[in-house]
Amino acid sequence: MQFVKHIARETKAGYSLVEVLVVVTIMGILSSMGVAGLQAAVANSRVKDAAINTAAFIERVGNESRELTSPICLDVLNNPRILYAVRSNGADCAPSNRVVGEGSIVDSLEIDSPLEFAKNTSSSCNSSIGVDFISTKSESALFKPRLGLSAVPPQGVVCIKYGDNGPFGLAKKELNSNSVKAYWMVEKSSGDAGWQEIGGTK
């Protein structure tokens, strides 16, 4: 009887090294899958927030243009993470028509790295989605006071990118629309098909 008890105790001594390695490997695989999913969720959330904030900023610049009775242009100047509202002499948004000196920068919006404001003409965003408020140095991107109307141009976009391959965000003012709307796209696609309105459908 004691011999049987002694054998039973020895067989229940613990786990083998192979069993422990198998469990650790499985846990590593599952945790790496969870981290990848979490990183994608964080990137999507940050892009959405940046698009919503940029849409609100564009509306605010329109209000500031009306309050200051001064034409304003948007530009990233030397930092792709900061969007500036810069006074213009009213002709257009060409650099030669910018007001220089104190008070030339009216407002700014900064987004966290690795988010950047991207010029719509680059490969990061689709060039078919409208006038680019940042890269277009013409009157079509000029925020100017209009009697009884919004100072925001009739149409245009500001694009935001997270890294080189997305996701992407967009603040867009469409023709015949009264407000600037926020959109996001998980990855590059042709045309406007990949853009989804935040808080709505497109």
C-alpha positions as CSV (number, residue, x, y, z in Angstrom):
1,M,0.0,0.0,0.0
2,Q,2.8,2.4,0.9
3,F,4.6,1.5,-2.4
4,V,1.4,2.6,-4.4
5,K,1.2,5.9,-2.6
6,H,4.9,6.5,-3.2
7,I,4.5,5.9,-7.0
8,A,1.4,8.2,-7.1
9,R,3.3,11.1,-5.4
10,E,6.1,10.8,-7.9
11,T,3.8,10.9,-11.0
12,K,2.2,14.2,-9.7
13,A,5.5,16.0,-9.2
14,G,4.8,18.8,-11.7
15,Y,4.8,19.9,-15.4
16,S,7.5,18.9,-17.9
17,L,9.6,21.6,-19.6
18,V,8.0,20.8,-22.9
19,E,4.5,21.5,-21.5
20,V,5.6,24.8,-20.0
21,L,7.3,25.9,-23.3
22,V,4.1,25.1,-25.3
23,V,1.9,27.1,-22.9
24,V,4.4,30.1,-23.0
25,T,4.5,30.0,-26.8
26,I,0.7,30.0,-27.1
27,M,0.4,32.9,-24.6
28,G,3.0,34.8,-26.6
29,I,1.1,34.3,-29.9
30,L,-2.2,35.3,-28.4
31,S,-0.7,38.4,-26.7
32,S,1.1,39.5,-29.9
33,M,-2.3,39.3,-31.8
34,G,-3.9,41.4,-29.1
35,V,-1.1,44.0,-29.2
36,A,-1.5,44.3,-33.0
37,G,-5.2,44.8,-32.7
38,L,-4.8,47.3,-30.0
39,Q,-2.3,49.3,-32.0
40,A,-4.7,49.5,-35.0
41,A,-7.5,50.6,-32.7
42,V,-5.4,53.3,-31.2
43,A,-4.3,54.6,-34.6
44,N,-7.9,54.7,-35.9
45,S,-9.1,56.5,-32.7
46,R,-6.3,59.1,-33.0
47,V,-7.0,59.7,-36.7
48,K,-10.8,60.1,-36.0
49,D,-10.1,62.6,-33.1
50,A,-7.7,64.6,-35.3
51,A,-10.2,64.8,-38.2
52,I,-13.0,66.0,-35.8
53,N,-10.7,68.6,-34.3
54,T,-9.5,69.8,-37.7
55,A,-13.1,70.1,-38.9
56,A,-13.8,72.3,-35.8
57,F,-10.6,74.3,-36.4
58,I,-11.6,75.1,-40.0
59,E,-15.0,76.3,-38.8
60,R,-13.3,78.4,-36.1
61,V,-10.9,79.9,-38.7
62,G,-14.0,80.9,-40.7
63,N,-15.4,82.7,-37.7
64,E,-12.1,84.4,-36.9
65,S,-11.9,85.7,-40.5
66,R,-15.4,87.2,-40.1
67,E,-14.6,88.7,-36.7
68,L,-11.3,90.2,-37.8
69,T,-12.7,91.2,-41.2
70,S,-9.5,89.8,-42.6
71,P,-8.8,87.1,-45.2
72,I,-7.0,84.0,-43.8
73,C,-5.1,81.1,-45.4
74,L,-4.2,77.7,-43.9
75,D,-0.7,76.4,-44.1
76,V,1.7,74.0,-42.3
77,L,4.7,76.3,-42.7
78,N,7.8,74.4,-41.4
79,N,6.1,71.8,-39.3
80,P,3.7,69.2,-40.8
81,R,2.1,68.6,-37.4
82,I,0.9,72.2,-36.9
83,L,-1.8,73.8,-39.1
84,Y,-1.6,77.6,-39.0
85,A,-4.2,80.2,-39.9
86,V,-2.2,83.0,-41.5
87,R,-3.5,86.5,-42.5
88,S,-3.5,87.3,-46.3
89,N,-3.8,90.6,-48.1
90,G,-6.9,89.2,-49.8
91,A,-5.7,88.5,-53.3
92,D,-5.1,84.7,-52.8
93,C,-3.1,82.3,-50.6
94,A,0.2,82.6,-52.4
95,P,3.2,83.1,-50.0
96,S,3.9,86.5,-51.6
97,N,0.4,87.7,-50.4
98,R,0.9,86.6,-46.8
99,V,0.9,89.3,-44.1
100,V,4.3,89.3,-42.4
101,G,5.1,90.4,-38.8
102,E,3.3,90.5,-35.5
103,G,-0.2,89.2,-35.6
104,S,0.2,87.4,-39.0
105,I,-0.5,84.0,-37.4
106,V,-4.1,84.2,-36.1
107,D,-4.5,80.6,-34.8
108,S,-3.0,77.2,-34.9
109,L,-3.9,73.5,-34.4
110,E,-1.2,70.9,-33.4
111,I,-1.6,67.2,-33.7
112,D,0.6,64.5,-32.0
113,S,3.2,62.5,-33.8
114,P,3.1,60.3,-35.9
115,L,0.0,62.2,-37.2
116,E,0.8,64.8,-39.8
117,F,-1.2,67.2,-42.0
118,A,-0.7,65.9,-45.6
119,K,-0.9,67.8,-48.8
120,N,-3.8,66.3,-50.8
121,T,-1.7,66.3,-54.0
122,S,0.7,63.7,-52.4
123,S,0.2,60.0,-52.6
124,S,-1.0,59.9,-49.0
125,C,-4.5,61.2,-49.9
126,N,-6.7,61.0,-52.9
127,S,-6.4,64.0,-55.2
128,S,-10.0,63.6,-56.3
129,I,-11.6,64.7,-53.1
130,G,-11.6,68.5,-53.6
131,V,-9.5,71.6,-53.3
132,D,-6.7,71.3,-50.8
133,F,-6.9,74.2,-48.2
134,I,-3.1,73.6,-47.5
135,S,-1.4,73.1,-50.8
136,T,-3.6,75.3,-53.0
137,K,-2.1,78.8,-53.1
138,S,-5.1,80.3,-54.9
139,E,-8.2,82.2,-54.1
140,S,-10.2,78.9,-53.9
141,A,-8.5,78.2,-50.5
142,L,-8.9,81.8,-49.1
143,F,-11.1,82.2,-46.0
144,K,-12.6,85.6,-46.5
145,P,-15.5,87.5,-44.9
146,R,-18.7,87.4,-46.9
147,L,-21.8,89.3,-46.0
148,G,-24.3,86.9,-44.6
149,L,-22.2,83.8,-45.5
150,S,-19.6,81.7,-43.9
151,A,-16.0,82.8,-44.4
152,V,-15.0,79.1,-45.1
153,P,-14.5,78.6,-48.8
154,P,-17.4,76.8,-50.6
155,Q,-15.4,73.6,-50.8
156,G,-12.1,72.1,-49.8
157,V,-10.2,69.6,-47.6
158,V,-7.5,69.2,-45.1
159,C,-6.0,65.7,-45.0
160,I,-4.3,63.9,-42.0
161,K,-2.2,60.8,-42.2
162,Y,-1.0,58.4,-39.6
163,G,2.4,57.2,-40.8
164,D,2.9,56.5,-44.5
165,N,0.2,53.8,-45.1
166,G,-2.7,55.1,-43.0
167,P,-5.2,55.3,-41.5
168,F,-6.1,58.7,-43.0
169,G,-8.4,61.4,-41.7
170,L,-10.1,64.2,-43.6
171,A,-11.9,67.5,-42.8
172,K,-14.0,68.3,-45.8
173,K,-16.3,71.2,-46.8
174,E,-18.4,70.1,-49.7
175,L,-20.1,72.4,-52.2
176,N,-23.7,73.1,-51.1
177,S,-22.9,72.0,-47.5
178,N,-23.2,74.4,-44.5
179,S,-20.6,72.7,-42.4
180,V,-17.2,71.0,-42.4
181,K,-17.4,67.3,-41.9
182,A,-14.9,64.7,-40.6
183,Y,-14.0,61.5,-42.5
184,W,-11.6,58.7,-42.0
185,M,-10.2,55.9,-44.2
186,V,-8.4,52.8,-42.9
187,E,-6.2,52.3,-45.9
188,K,-5.6,53.7,-49.4
189,S,-8.3,53.1,-52.0
190,S,-9.1,54.6,-55.4
191,G,-11.4,57.6,-55.5
192,D,-13.7,58.5,-52.6
193,A,-14.9,54.9,-52.0
194,G,-12.8,54.3,-48.8
195,W,-13.8,57.5,-47.0
196,Q,-16.4,57.1,-44.2
197,E,-18.0,60.0,-42.4
198,I,-17.3,60.0,-38.7
199,G,-20.6,59.8,-36.9
200,G,-22.5,59.1,-40.1
201,T,-22.3,57.2,-43.4
202,K,-21.1,58.2,-46.8
